[in-house]
C-alpha cells in the first residue's frame, strides 16, 4: 500500500486492533464512534470506507463485526529496509532485522 493514512484513520486502525485483541471480535461502528469521540456513525463509516479503499482494512459485505486490519505499514519503508540489508555488514543486518521486527514490518524472504 502506498497511499498515506491520516492521523484519524490511524487512530481508527489502532482502536480496531486493540478492541479486537481484547474482545476477540471487531467493534461496531457505534463502539468506534464512542471509543474515539467521533461526531457521528457516518464519520466512522467514511473512515472505514477510505481505509478499505486504501487497502488497510477489509470487511465482509453484509456481515456484522467483520472488520479486519491489514498490513498498513508504508511500502517505501519496507523497500528501504530491504535495500539497506542488501549492502551492509552482518552486524548491521542483525540490527536492521531487529528494528524491522520491532516496527512490525514484513520483510518477506531475504537472501
C-alpha positions as CSV (number, residue, x, y, z in Angstrom):
1,X,0.0,0.0,0.0
2,X,1.4,3.4,-1.0
3,X,-1.4,5.7,0.0
4,X,-0.8,7.8,3.1
5,X,-3.0,7.1,6.1
6,X,-4.3,10.2,8.0
7,X,-3.9,10.5,11.8
8,X,-7.6,9.9,12.3
9,X,-7.5,6.8,10.1
10,X,-4.5,5.5,12.1
11,X,-6.5,6.1,15.3
12,X,-9.4,4.0,13.8
13,X,-6.9,1.2,12.9
14,X,-5.3,1.3,16.3
15,X,-8.7,1.2,18.0
16,X,-9.8,-1.7,15.8
17,X,-6.6,-3.7,16.7
18,X,-6.9,-3.0,20.4
19,X,-10.6,-3.7,20.6
20,X,-10.4,-6.9,18.5
21,X,-7.4,-8.1,20.6
22,X,-9.3,-7.6,23.9
23,X,-12.7,-8.9,22.8
24,X,-12.0,-11.5,20.0
25,X,-14.3,-9.7,17.6
26,X,-14.3,-6.3,15.8
27,X,-16.2,-3.3,17.2
28,X,-19.4,-1.9,15.8
29,X,-19.4,1.5,14.2
30,X,-21.1,3.0,17.2
31,X,-18.4,1.5,19.5
32,X,-15.7,3.0,17.3
33,X,-17.6,6.4,17.4
34,X,-17.8,6.3,21.2
35,X,-14.3,5.0,21.7
36,X,-12.7,7.7,19.5
37,X,-15.1,10.5,20.3
38,X,-16.1,10.9,16.7
39,X,-19.1,13.1,15.8
40,X,-21.3,10.5,14.1
41,X,-21.6,6.9,12.9
42,X,-21.4,8.3,9.3
43,X,-18.0,9.8,10.1
44,X,-16.9,6.3,11.2
45,X,-18.3,4.8,8.0
46,X,-16.4,7.3,5.9
47,X,-13.1,6.5,7.7
48,X,-13.8,2.7,7.3
49,X,-14.7,3.1,3.6
50,X,-11.5,5.1,3.0
51,X,-9.4,2.6,4.8
52,X,-10.9,-0.2,2.8
53,X,-10.1,1.7,-0.4
54,X,-6.5,2.2,0.7
55,X,-6.1,-1.5,1.4
56,X,-5.5,-1.1,5.2
57,X,-8.8,-2.7,6.2
58,X,-11.0,-5.5,5.0
59,X,-14.7,-6.0,5.7
60,X,-17.1,-8.8,4.7
61,X,-20.1,-7.2,3.0
62,X,-23.3,-8.0,4.9
63,X,-21.6,-9.4,7.9
64,X,-21.6,-7.7,11.3
65,X,-18.3,-7.1,13.1
66,X,-16.3,-8.3,10.2
67,X,-13.6,-5.5,10.1
68,X,-10.0,-6.8,9.8
69,X,-6.9,-4.7,9.9
70,X,-4.5,-5.5,7.1
71,X,-0.8,-4.6,7.0
72,X,-0.8,-0.8,6.8
73,X,3.0,-0.3,7.1
74,X,4.3,2.0,4.4
75,X,5.7,0.1,1.4
76,X,8.5,2.5,0.9
77,X,9.8,1.8,4.5
78,X,9.9,-1.9,3.8
79,X,11.7,-1.3,0.5
80,X,14.2,0.9,2.3
81,X,15.0,-1.8,4.8
82,X,15.4,-4.4,2.1
83,X,17.8,-2.1,0.1
84,X,19.9,-1.4,3.2
85,X,20.0,-5.1,4.0
86,X,21.4,-6.0,0.6
87,X,24.6,-3.9,1.2
88,X,25.5,-4.0,4.9
89,X,27.7,-5.9,7.3
90,X,26.3,-8.9,9.1
91,X,26.2,-7.0,12.4
92,X,24.3,-4.1,10.8
93,X,21.9,-6.7,9.2
94,X,21.1,-8.1,12.6
95,X,20.3,-4.6,13.9
96,X,18.1,-3.8,10.8
97,X,16.2,-7.0,11.1
98,X,15.6,-6.4,14.8
99,X,14.4,-2.9,14.1
100,X,12.0,-4.2,11.3
101,X,10.6,-6.7,13.8
102,X,10.0,-4.1,16.4
103,X,8.2,-1.9,13.8
104,X,6.2,-4.9,12.7
105,X,7.5,-4.7,9.1
106,X,7.2,-7.8,7.0
107,X,10.4,-8.0,5.0
108,X,9.5,-11.3,3.4
109,X,12.1,-13.8,2.3
110,X,15.6,-12.3,2.4
111,X,18.7,-13.8,0.9
